[in-house]
């Protein structure tokens, strides 16, 4: 006689399905609305069914962080460390902007699951192999990751310019005195520094250049 299947197995669920559904809720309705009951309803099961894979809300949040951050793992390829970390930063930004609902928890919650720690280990291995002392390697990886999270958070919260004369719109700029703010007005007029991706690429390149200089100064 075959072993009796669990409730979760009978429902045909997997941990990845549960985490993806939680990400959908967070992105669509906001992280604050996420509950085990709402997640169960999203999947068409009772909340108790979910506890086979995620024993509590903290485990669910950790899994969501893992699901998003692991998408950046592809950047940790066999390549020179500046190229590998650039690819990592790009992949992480893309994953965060795809799931902006998770940004509040990713910005404040340490990534402590084995899967996310594997990504960190790969980054540290790359940097240490390139001559970074372990402490500097960890500082560099943390600084890059935190920058990407902060940049993605700022991008996700930007409100498109409208025609209502709100702050940041062209009408608002008309209230500024050109003698006091000549460069800001010129930047707004020409669009200089307004492209998120260009600003992101510049900052990542600057960070990596700084990391290399700090390593060589040791």
N, C-alpha and C positions, 0 to 999 in steps of 0.2 A: 504494500500500500504506500503510495507516494506521500512524502511529508506534507502536512497541512500548510498552505500558503498563508503568509501574513496578510493583514488588511491592505497594506500598501502594495504588496505584490498582486493582490486580486484587482486593485484599482489600476494596475498597469503603469504606476508612477516610477520615476527615477529621481535621484537627487538633482540632476541637471535640469530636469523638467520643472521641478519645484523652484529652483533658484531662478530659472528663466521667467517663470510666472511672477515671482516676487519682483524681479527687475521691471517687468511690464507694468505692474501696479505702481511701483515707485516712480517710474518715468511718466506714466499717464496721470496718476492722481496725487503724487507726492509721497515722500517717504513716511510722513507723519500718519498717513491713512493706513499704512500696512499693518495688518494683524494676521494671526494664524487663521482666524475665522474667515477673514476676507480672502486670504490666499486659498483656503480650502474651497470657497465658493468659486473662485476664479478657475480652479481645476476640476470642479464638479464633485468634490469629496468632502467629507466631514473634516473639521480641523484636526481631530485626533489621529486621522490617518497620516498626517504629515510628520508626526513625531517619530515615526520609524526612521526618517532620514535626517531630520533637524530637531533635536531634542528640546530646544527652547528658542526664544526670540534672538538671543545673542548668537547662537549657532547659525541661525538664518542670516543674520547680518554679516557674520564672518564669511559665510558662504557666498553672499552677494559680492562682498569686497573681493573675495578670491576669484569669482567668475569674471569680474571686470578687469582686475589687475593681471590675471593670467593671459588675457588677450594680448598683453604687451610682451609676453615671453618670446614671441617669434623674433623680436628685435635682437635678442641675445644670441646672435648667430656667430659662426666662426669667421670673424672679421677683425681688423684692427680696432682697438677699443673705442676710438672716437666715432668710427662708423657704426659700430655695434650699439653704442649708447645713443647715437642720433636716431637710429632705427627704433630703438626701445622707446625713446621719448615721443617720437611720432606715433607709434602704435598705441602708447598709453593715452595720448591726447585724443586719438580717434575713438578709443574705447570709452573714455570718460564722456566725450560729447555725444556718443551714441546712447549712453545711459546717464543723463544728467541728474536723474532722481537719486542716484547713489552718492552724488558729490558731498552732501552734508556728512554722511557717515564715513566716507573714505578720507575726508579731510581731518577727521577727529579720531578715527578708530585704527589702531595698529593692525597691520596685516600679519597675523600670527598663525595662519594655517600652513600645513606642510607644503601645499601647492604654491602659495605666495612666497614662502621662504625659499623654495627652490629657485624662483626667479631672482631673488636677492643673492643667493649663493652664486648663481651663474655670473651676475654682474660683478660681485666681489672677486671671483676667480679671474675674470678678464682684467680687472684693474690691478690686482696683485701681480699677475703674470707680466703686466706692463711696467712694473717697477714701483707701484704705489704701496707704501706701508699699509697694513690692514686698517689702521685708524683713519688714514686719509682716504682709503678706498671707500670705507663706510660713509664718511662725511660726504664724499663726492656723490655717491649713489643716492643718499638721502636728500642732498640739496637738489639734485636734478629731478628726483621724483616729486618732491614738494613743490618745486617750481611748476612742473607740468600740471599738478593738481590745482594749484592756485590759478594758473593761466586758464585752464579749462573752466574753473569756477567763475572767473571773471567773464569769459566768453558766454557761458550759459546764462548769465544774468543780464547781459547787455540788452537793452530795449531798443528796437529799431527806431531810427529818427522818424518823427512824424511831422505833420504840418501844423501842429497846435501851438507852436511857440514854446514848447517845454525846454528845460535845460538840456543843452547838448544839441539842439536843433539850429539850423541856420538863423532863424529868427532870434534866438537867444544871443547869438554872436553879434547881432546888430546893436545890442546894449553895451557891448564892450568898447572901451576907448582904445583906438589903434595905437595911441602913444604909450598906453600902459601894457597892452598885450599884442604887440606886433607879430611876434613869432607864433603865438597860439592862433591868431586870426589867419595868418598865412598858411599854417598847417591845415586848418579847417577848410580853407578855400581850395587848397591844392590836393587835399586828401593824404598828405604826408603822414606816415605812421599810423594810418587808419586800418591797414589790412592785418587781420588777426594772424593769419598764417605766416606772413612775412615777418611780423614782429616776433612770433614764436621761433621761427628758424634762426633769426638773428640772435635771440637770447640764448638758445641752446648752443649755438656755435661759440658765443662769447663765454658761456659757462665752461664748456669743454676746453677752450683755450686757456682759461684761468686755472682749471684743474691741472693741465699739463705744466703750466708755469709753476704752480705751487708744488707739484711733485718734484720738479727739477731743482727747486730752491732748497729742498731738504738736505 
